[in-house]
Each structure stands twice: as structure tokens, then as C-alpha cells.
Amino acid sequence: MPAPSPLDQIAERVERLLVRHEEIRRTNALLLEQVEALTRERDALKSRLAAARTRIDAVLERLPIEPSQDSSAS
């Protein structure tokens, strides 16, 4: 069997590059979906954290202020 012509070799390489390109595009699309999902999750967690901080601050505001034990021991 004769060796493939340079044109055939180039065509084969182009075909492999096109297949690889499509694989990379699909992988990129999946990664973008993951980034979007993680961004939404992060934003939800930040919102929950802010709400929890607000509730903690409200509880702290309602606590009576007592003199520290160090100053009463003197």
C-alpha cells in the first residue's frame, strides 16, 4: 500500500482537529454550566450568611449590657 499523499495527511489532521475542537466546545459548555450553578449557589450562601449576621446582630442588641467580671473583681 502506497504512503498517503501529503494532502491526505493534512485532511486527516484537519478531521482530527475538528473532532477535538467539538469535544473541547462541549467540555467548555459543561464547565460554563457548572460555573453558573456554583455562582448561584455562592450567591445564595452569601445571602443566607448576611441574613444570619443580621439575626445575630439583632439578638446581640437585645442582650443586657453587664459590667465585665474583671472590673467587678477589683
C-alpha positions in Angstrom: 0.0 0.0 0.0 1.5 3.4 -1.0 2.1 6.1 1.6 -0.7 8.6 1.9 -0.2 11.8 0.0 0.6 15.0 1.9 -2.9 16.2 1.0 -4.4 13.1 2.6 -2.3 13.6 5.7 -3.4 17.2 6.0 -7.0 16.2 5.5 -6.7 13.6 8.2 -5.2 16.0 10.6 -7.8 18.6 9.9 -10.5 16.0 10.6 -8.9 15.1 13.9 -8.6 18.8 14.8 -12.3 19.3 14.1 -13.3 16.3 16.3 -11.1 17.6 19.1 -12.5 21.1 18.7 -16.0 19.8 19.0 -15.0 17.9 22.2 -13.5 21.0 23.7 -16.6 23.1 22.8 -18.8 20.5 24.6 -16.5 20.4 27.6 -16.4 24.2 27.7 -20.2 24.4 27.7 -20.4 21.9 30.6 -17.9 23.9 32.5 -19.8 27.1 31.9 -22.9 25.5 33.3 -21.0 24.4 36.4 -19.6 27.9 36.9 -23.1 29.3 36.6 -24.5 26.8 39.1 -21.7 27.4 41.6 -22.2 31.2 41.2 -25.9 30.8 42.0 -25.0 28.6 45.0 -22.4 31.1 46.2 -24.8 34.0 45.9 -27.5 32.0 47.8 -25.0 31.2 50.6 -23.8 34.8 50.8 -27.5 35.9 51.1 -28.1 33.3 53.9 -24.9 34.5 55.7 -26.0 38.1 55.5 -29.4 37.2 56.9 -27.8 35.1 59.7 -25.5 38.0 60.6 -28.5 40.4 60.8 -30.3 38.0 63.1 -27.2 37.6 65.3 -26.8 41.4 65.5 -30.4 41.8 66.5 -30.0 39.2 69.3 -26.8 40.9 70.5 -28.6 44.2 70.6 -31.3 42.8 72.9 -28.7 41.3 75.3 -28.3 43.3 78.5 -25.0 45.1 79.0 -23.3 43.8 82.1 -20.1 45.1 83.6 -17.2 42.8 82.8 -16.1 40.5 85.5 -12.6 41.9 85.5 -13.7 45.3 86.7 -16.0 43.9 89.4 -13.2 41.9 90.9 -11.1 45.0 91.6 
